[in-house]
Amino acid sequence: MVRRAAVAVVTAIAVAAAIRLRGRGGVAPQTGGWRELRDDELA
């Protein structure tokens, strides 16, 4: 039971580290963004 919990913790740490490392280095887009929706786009 302890071994299974340890494997789960290590796996969670590895996944979190991979997500953090993969997401690093990018810059937010400087163009685009929100725009007003027309009435026909709401349906």
HUQUIJO-V249002 format. One record per residue. SS is DSSP state (A for helix, B for strand, O for the rest). PHI is phi in whole degrees, -180 to 180 (999 if undefined). PSI is psi in degrees with one decimal (* if undefined). Layout:
# HUQUIJO-V249002
SS | PHI | PSI
SS | PHI | PSI
This chain:
# HUQUIJO-V249002
O | 999 | -41.9
A | -66 | -38.9
A | -63 | -41.6
A | -65 | -39.1
A | -66 | -40.6
A | -64 | -41.3
A | -63 | -39.8
A | -65 | -41.6
A | -66 | -45.2
A | -63 | -40.8
A | -63 | -43.7
A | -63 | -40.4
A | -65 | -41.8
A | -65 | -41.8
A | -66 | -43.6
A | -63 | -40.2
A | -66 | -41.2
A | -64 | -40.3
A | -66 | -41.6
A | -65 | -43.5
A | -70 | -36.7
A | -70 | -31.1
O | -86 | -2.7
O | -82 | 151.0
O | 95 | -10.3
O | -88 | 157.4
O | -115 | 149.3
O | -68 | 146.6
O | -63 | 138.4
O | -95 | -9.7
O | -124 | 166.4
O | 89 | -153.6
O | 116 | -156.9
O | -77 | 150.8
O | -144 | 158.6
O | -69 | 139.2
O | -93 | 142.1
O | -81 | 162.7
A | -60 | -36.9
A | -73 | -15.2
A | -86 | -14.5
A | -78 | -26.4
O | -85 | *
